[in-house]
Every structure is written in structure tokens, then in C-alpha cells.
């Protein structure tokens, strides 16, 4: 999978969308969500079928108190692991990639 940088699609107008750096590493989809100005303690991450949902509350320096993204994935993940990285203004999210024959 090639590396890409994109803003996920919003289903409604939002005050601010994070950017995502996405790449594959050791059988996992690795996402770095740019959440500058949002504390990690206010971030909620969830899965809804084949979509990753990131919701953060706080001030982003652009006048918006909320960050909300729905990022479509090519498969339906069962688990994920998320952590903040010391010295970075982002959140690292790792999702195990199932074998392609298990994709919808």
C-alpha cells in the first residue's frame, strides 16, 4: 500500500478535520492523525463497520471546539490500538489487516 496524505470525507460540515498519514507496516494499517491543539485525553476512537471514527474535543487554534472524522477503510477491522507519541502532535492508530479473502 502506498503512503498517502488525505482529509477524510465529512458527512456534514465540520469546523475542522484532521489530516491522516496512512501506510502499511508489518501487516497493520498505520494512521497518524494530526490532532494539533487537541489533548489525547479528549479523543474518542471507534469502529463502525468499515469506518474509523475519530472525535476530539478541545480548542484547535482555528476557532473550532470539535474535530470529527469518518475514515472509510477497505475492510471491516475487529480491533485497533491507539497511542499518543511523545514529542509529536499526532495520534498513532494501528489496525491489523485481515487477509484479503476476508474483506467484504
Secondary structure, 3 states (H helix, E strand, C coil): CCCEEEECCCCCCCCCCCEEEEEEECCEEEEEEECCCCCHHHEEEEEECCEEEEEEECCCCCCCCEEEEEEECCCCCCCCEEEECCCCCEEEEEEECCCHHHCC
